[in-house]
Every structure is written in structure tokens, then in C-alpha cells.
Amino acid sequence: MKTALITGILGQDGPYLAKLLLEKDYKVYGLIRRYSNPNFSNLTDLQIADKIEYIQGDMTDEASLINIIKTIRPDEVYNLAAQSFVASSWDQARLTTEVNSLGVLYLLNAIKFFSPTTKFYQASTSEMFGNSSIDGLQNEETPFHPRSPYAIAKLYAYWMTNNFKESYGMFCCNGILFNHESPIRGKEFVTRKITDGIAKIKLELAKEIRLGNLDSKRDWGFAGDYVRAMYLMMQQEKPDNYIISTGITHSIRDFCEIAFNHVGISDWEKYVVIDPQFKRPAELFTLQGKSDKAKNILGWEPEVKFEELVKTMVDADLERLSKK
């Protein structure tokens, strides 16, 4: 039986990845911080909370990471832990750096010294590209130009992962994932903020949603599809870096229109208030990935279409709120 350690197990991607690995007969360890009351709701939603062995640690505490790696010596480590809300990274630049940058270094060092055959996956991000593109698209050769403390910290982790692979012959790979969403996305993220807000408006629990730039465009996919790509990267003979994306962009305006129309609200713009506080200090206008490499080498393609994803998220929020 293979063993896998997932950091960030309580977030969005961790539960979907854990579910996939459990279906493949892995023993799954989940790293959790020393909360007095950790929130297992995302794992509970996927009905796997009792199938994971939890282990306490902290990405900013190198000693705890060393102890974990020495103790379980996993076959695979999926590092999904991060301060992942981009907007907060300007106000929490130090925390973002400590977790997203130094935490990766600590984990790589622990693997290097105490379990060098462990395979390592780093959750990189399309935010590292900023507004840089080649013919309007971002691929594995596109220059990086990060435009937030979050993206800068993630870029450090990306290069450190490459460095450990090249310097020590370790199996280290980066998945450069474009935006991916699901019904268990955190409510601070704009997609879930929209679907949760629309559900409340439909149920007459709210009268408006406050948003920032409606014209920002993103390449949105389904988190369940994207964790499958993570797994496939780790099964290759040689480690490499891959773009994971749908290749299709939509604006936040598009997202709103589909979501509102799904609940029968066509005059949706009167429910949306543009609030300057939700605009970034350095705006990222369009992200659109080209994942030909993942398709050709990993055999990966996204399965869930954008409109289906949006409707699924709205339905899940309607169901949650209707039960309260």
C-alpha cells in the first residue's frame, strides 16, 4: 500500500485529492495545524473525514516537518498548504512568505535528509505569470511576472522545487494550476462569494453582492479534475512541471450572468454593487493556460465544463442554506 502526505488537507483541493488517493488504496495522512477546533467540513462533505490519519504540524515550524517525514516516510508528498487568498497577501505579506516560501524549503529539506526517495508535488499557481503571456496564452515557457506577494512567494517555492530536483536528483514537480473551483471553495474567493450570495438572494436572505472588477478574466476549471492531474504527475518516471488549465477564459461578469440565470434572475446587475475595496493594488487582467504538455504526456484533460461547474456550485449553496 502506498502512503501519501497531504498538506493543506482542510482546504479545497486536499479533500478532493484525498478522495482520489483513497479510491486508489493509498493510506492518506493529512497535515493539520494545532487548532483547538479544526474545521473538517470539506472532508465531511466528501464523506472521507474518518478515512484519513491526521498528523499535527506547521509549515512554519521546520522541526515539526522533519519529525513528520522521519516518522511516516511517505511515498508521496503533496504540498497544498498555503496562505492562498491573494487579496490578503498584501496585508499579510510576511505570513504569506513564511508559509508559501519558507515552508516549502523546510519540507524539501526534511525529505532530502530523512526520506530522499519520497516524491514531492508543489502546488504552483498561474498567478506567477501576472499579465505575461505568449500570443495571449501562458504555457510552461511563458516568463513569470508576479503581481502580488502571494505570487512572489509561490514563485520562490517553484524555483526551490526545481532546484532540489536538479541539485539532489529528487523527484520534485510543480503543477502550475490555473483557477479551479468547487462547491467546497472558501467563501472568501470570488466564485464562491458569488454563488453563496446568489443563493441568499434567491432565498431572500440577502439583497446584494459586493464585488470588485467584473471584467477580470480567468481560466476556470473544476478542482476534482485538477487533483487528478496532480496524481498523474507523480506517477511519471521522471519529474517535470506542467500547466493545468481548460484553455478557455470567462470574466467575472460571465460567471455572475450564468449563476444568476440559473436561479431565474435575469436582471442580475441590480443585485451587484461594485465596491472599490475589492479591487487589487496591482490588477491581473487575464489568465489563460495552454495545457498541451499535460494532455500529451499525462493524458489529462478537464471533464467538467465551466457552465456545469457554476451551476453545481449554485445548487450546492442553495441546498446548504435551505437546510438551515
Secondary structure, 3 states (H helix, E strand, C coil): CCEEEEECCCCCHHHHHHHHHHHCCCEEEEEECCCCCCCCHHHHHCCCHHHCEEEECCCCCHHHHHHHHHHHCCCEEEECCCCCCHHHHCCCHHHHHHHHHHHHHHHHHHHHHHCCCCEEEEEEEHHHHCCCCECCEECCCCCCCCCCHHHHHHHHHHHHHHHHHHHHCCCEEEEEECCEECCCCCCCCHHHHHHHHHHHHHCCCCCCEEECCCCCEECCEEHHHHHHHHHHHHCCCCCCCEEECCCCCEEHHHHHHHHHHHCCCCCHHHHEEECHHHCCCCCCCECCECCHHHHHHHCCCCCCCHHHHHHHHHHHHHHHHHCC
